[in-house]
Amino acid sequence: MGRAEATLIRPLSRAKAGRTVPRLSAAAFRDLLDRTLTEIDRDERGGSLLRATGLRMRFRLPDLGLVLNVAPSEERDHHLRWTFAKSAGWKPSVELIMNSQVANSYLQGKESLAIAIARGRAKYRGETRCALLYVPAMRVVVDAYRSLVRKDHPELVI
């Protein structure tokens, strides 16, 4: 199978309506991602879907110095395992690199990953076939993240 790679050109600095998107600190973004993945891990439907895809993904947010590695869990009681360490105990099949504002928009379902890559706001590395499998399954993460943002961080809603 082929591999794809795109380059990161410029960050997204404003929402569609022209207002400035609030920035999250690295600690706040990490907490939000951790809580999102915890909810998905507890969810039998969403968690088992992500586990079944064999998801091995790395998110890098260079503006915050934050890295998130996600993979299926090997434990029976969990669907996912994740770490914020720069190096995980597994090799990611897909790596997404974007600034925190693009990630926040993408995880709220307001930013198309394909368009962000085409416009240089996000960078993708990995096997093409994995992207075709993982990106649609990421809808589970988007739904959980958006729900958490609306509930606990209304200032971040786009």
C-alpha positions in Angstrom: 0.0 0.0 0.0 1.0 3.6 -0.5 2.0 6.2 2.0 0.7 9.7 2.2 2.3 12.8 3.6 1.3 16.5 3.6 2.9 19.6 5.0 1.8 22.0 7.7 1.8 25.6 6.3 -0.1 27.9 8.5 -2.3 27.8 11.7 -6.0 28.5 11.8 -6.4 31.6 13.8 -10.1 32.6 13.5 -13.4 30.7 13.5 -15.7 31.0 10.5 -17.7 33.8 12.1 -14.5 35.9 12.4 -14.2 35.6 16.1 -10.9 34.5 17.7 -11.0 31.0 18.9 -9.9 30.7 22.5 -6.7 28.9 23.1 -6.4 26.0 25.4 -3.3 25.4 27.6 -1.4 22.2 27.1 -2.7 20.9 30.5 -6.3 21.8 29.7 -6.2 20.2 26.2 -4.6 17.1 27.7 -7.3 16.9 30.3 -10.0 17.2 27.7 -8.5 14.5 25.5 -7.9 12.2 28.5 -11.6 12.6 29.6 -12.8 12.1 26.0 -10.8 8.9 25.7 -11.9 7.7 29.1 -15.6 8.1 28.1 -15.0 6.2 24.8 -13.1 3.5 26.7 -16.2 3.0 28.9 -18.6 3.0 26.0 -19.3 -0.5 24.8 -20.3 0.6 21.3 -17.8 3.4 20.5 -14.9 1.8 22.3 -15.4 -1.6 20.6 -15.6 0.1 17.2 -12.3 1.9 17.7 -10.7 -1.3 19.1 -11.9 -3.3 16.1 -10.3 -0.9 13.7 -6.9 -1.6 15.3 -6.4 2.1 15.7 -2.8 3.1 16.2 -2.7 6.8 15.9 -0.5 9.7 17.1 -1.7 13.3 17.4 0.9 16.0 17.7 0.1 19.5 18.7 3.4 21.4 18.2 2.1 24.7 19.5 1.4 23.1 22.9 4.2 20.6 22.8 1.6 17.9 23.3 1.6 14.3 21.9 -1.2 11.8 22.2 -0.7 8.1 21.2 -3.8 5.9 21.0 -4.0 2.1 20.4 -6.3 -0.7 21.0 -6.1 -2.2 24.5 -4.8 -5.6 25.2 -6.8 -5.8 28.4 -10.3 -7.4 28.4 -11.8 -4.7 30.5 -10.7 -1.8 28.2 -11.1 -0.9 24.6 -8.3 1.6 24.2 -4.9 2.5 25.7 -3.3 5.9 25.4 -0.4 7.9 26.6 0.8 11.4 26.4 4.4 10.3 26.3 6.4 11.4 23.2 7.3 7.7 22.7 4.7 5.0 23.2 5.2 1.2 23.4 3.8 0.9 19.9 4.4 2.3 16.5 1.6 4.5 15.1 0.1 3.6 11.7 -1.1 7.2 11.3 0.3 10.5 12.6 -1.7 13.7 12.5 0.1 17.0 13.2 -1.8 20.2 13.7 -1.9 23.2 16.0 -4.4 23.1 18.9 -6.9 25.4 17.2 -7.2 23.2 14.2 -7.4 20.1 16.4 -10.1 21.8 18.5 -12.1 22.6 15.3 -11.5 19.1 13.9 -12.5 17.4 17.1 -15.7 19.4 17.3 -16.6 18.3 13.7 -16.2 21.8 12.3 -12.9 21.2 10.4 -12.7 18.7 7.7 -9.4 16.8 8.0 -9.1 16.4 4.3 -9.5 20.2 3.7 -7.2 21.0 6.6 -4.5 18.8 5.0 -5.1 20.3 1.6 -4.9 23.8 2.9 -1.7 23.1 4.9 -3.3 23.5 8.4 -2.7 19.8 9.2 -0.1 17.3 8.3 -0.6 13.6 7.8 1.9 10.8 7.8 1.1 7.1 7.4 -0.3 4.4 5.3 -3.1 5.4 3.0 -5.2 2.3 3.8 -5.1 3.1 7.5 -6.4 6.6 6.9 -9.3 5.1 5.0 -10.1 2.9 8.0 -9.3 5.2 10.9 -10.6 8.6 9.8 -14.2 7.5 9.6 -13.9 5.6 12.9 -12.6 8.9 14.5 -16.2 10.1 14.4 -16.6 8.4 17.7 -13.9 10.6 19.2 -15.3 13.7 17.5 -18.8 13.0 19.0 -17.4 12.4 22.5 -15.1 15.5 22.4 -17.8 17.8 21.1 -20.2 16.6 23.8 -17.6 17.2 26.5 -16.7 20.7 25.2 -20.4 21.7 25.1 -20.9 20.5 28.6 -17.8 21.7 30.4 -16.1 24.3 28.1 -18.8 26.4 26.3 -16.2 29.1 25.6 -14.5 26.7 23.2 -17.6 25.8 21.1 -17.2 26.8 17.5 
